[in-house]
Amino acid sequence: MDTWPFSHDSLRAMYRGGRANATARRFARLWAVVFGLGLAPRRWVALEVAGRRSGRLVRFPLGMADRDGQWYLVPMLGGQCNWVQNVRAADGRATLRHRYAVACRLVEVSASERPAIIRRYLQQVPGARPHVPVDRRAPVAAFEAIAPRYPVFRVCPDPYPRPRQAPADGNETPISGKEK
């Protein structure tokens, strides 16, 4: 299955240097809409978070891992990817969409807790496998070496979500045609 529809090499090439190329950005926009509408299994979500520079709402398609009754988000490109930096700048406040918008707090877990979660993530999110340098079938101990480079965020409900704010220019553009 390594060659359909894209090989691992071509998937890695879409994110050369840790940044998405034009093709990867188009796929990301498509999948963010699909996941946000709830047209995929519940582990696939669209993460909405304020951009750290612009303040505008940015949407990222992500796969979540479940472990011990908790949901977790792991960046397939490591700690320097945009959504991680945006979540950190927003103090963990974000919205997950899967048919409905759910305000949440993304709480970063310690490096000692990450190896088992990263392994579970690779078992459940096949699109991340080409980007993480450890095989999903490797023992948990093999993930300890990469755990510091791959932050893990526990998804927690936010009982006090912030109201959405319009950008400084006053032009708020809705993410989808219909806001809930």
N, C-alpha and C positions, 0 to 999 in steps of 0.2 A: 504494500500500500504506500510505500515511500515515493512512488512516482505519480500517484493520482490524487488530486488534480495537479499538485505541485510537488516537486522533490524537496527534500530538506535543504539542499543547497540553494534552490531558488527561493525558498521561504527565508533563509538567512540573508540572501542577497537583498530582499525587500527591506531589510532593516540594517543594512551595512552601516557601521559606525554608530549603531544605537539609535538611528533616526529612520523613520519611515520614508520610503520613496513614494512617488506619485501613485503607483499601483496600490501599495499598502494603505495609503491614505484613502483611496477610493473604496477599497474593501472595508476599511474601518468605518467610514460613513454609512455604507450599506448595512453592515452588521450591527452598528449602533441603533439603526432604525428597527431592524428585525428583532433584536433582543429587547429593545425598549417597548415594542408592541406586544411582547410576550409570545412570539411565534416560535420560540425555541424552548427546550427544557429549562426548568427554573434556575439552574446553575448559571445560565448565560444571561447577563444583565448589561445595561448601559449605565455607566457611571457618569454622573453629572457633577461637576465641581467648578468653582470659580477659577478662572485663569489667574496665575500668580502675578502676571504683569498687566494684563488688560482688565481683569475683573469680570470679563464676560464669561458666561456659562459655556463650558466645554464638555463634550460628550465623548466617552471612550467605551468601546465594546470590550467586555471582560468575561472571563470564565471564573467562577468561584469554586473553591474546594470546600467540602464539608468534612469535619473531623470532630468526633465526640460531641455532636449536637450543635456545633458552632460553624458559621460560615466564614471563610477567609478569602482575601484577595492577595494575589502574588503577582508582581510584575515580571513578565517573561524576559524583559530586557534588563532587569536589575534596577538598582536604586536611583539611577540617573534619568529614567524615563519621565516624560512630561506629567503623566497622571500622578506619579508618586510625589514629584516636586509640588504640584498643585495642591494635592491633599495635605501635604505637610504645611504649606503656606496657609491653608484654610483651617488649620488646627484640627484636621480630621473630619470636618463637617462636609458632608456630601449627600447626594441623592442617588439611590439606585432605582432604576426603572426596569420593570418586567411587567408590562401591562399597566401597572400603577406606579406612581412615584412614592418612594418611601425614604423619608429623611433618616440619615444614619450618621453615626460617628465611626470612623475607621481608626482603630486603636492599634498602633504598631506593637507587635509582640517582640520579646527579647530574642536575641540571637540563639540562645540555648533552646528555645521552644520551636524554632523554625525548621530544623531538618525534617522532622516527620511530616510537617504540614506541606513543605515544598515537595516531598515525595508524593504525598497524596494528590497535590495539585497536578503534578505531571501524569499521574494515573488517570485523572479525570478531565484534563484539558489538553487534548492531543496537539493543538496548534502551538503550544508552548515548547514542546519537546525539542524541536530543532535549535532553540535558542538557549537552552539550559545545558551546561556541559556534563551532566550526570544522567545516566540512563534511569528511566523510571523504575526499573526492576532492581536497581542497586540497593544494597542494605542502607538503612538510615544513617549509619556511620559515614558513608560516602558523601552524604549531603552536608555534613558538618563543615567541610572545607569551603563550601560555597555560601553557606548560610549568612555570613556577614555582608555579602554582596547583593543578596536578594531579600529585601524587606518583606515582611508578611504583616497584613493588616486584618485584625478581627473585626467583623461587621457587627456593630452594636446599634440597637435602635436609639434614636435621638429624641428624648422626651420633650426637648425645647428647641425645635428647629428654628433657624434664623429665617425671617421673611426674605423672599427674593427681592433684590434691589436692582433698580435700573442702572445701567452704566452711567458714568459721569456726563456723557453727551446727551442723555435722556432718551436715546433710541434703543428700546429693548426689543429684541427680535426673539420671538418664541422659537423654541427648539423644534417643536413639531407643530403641525397645523392646529392642534387642539390641546390646550393645557388643562390639566386636571387639578 
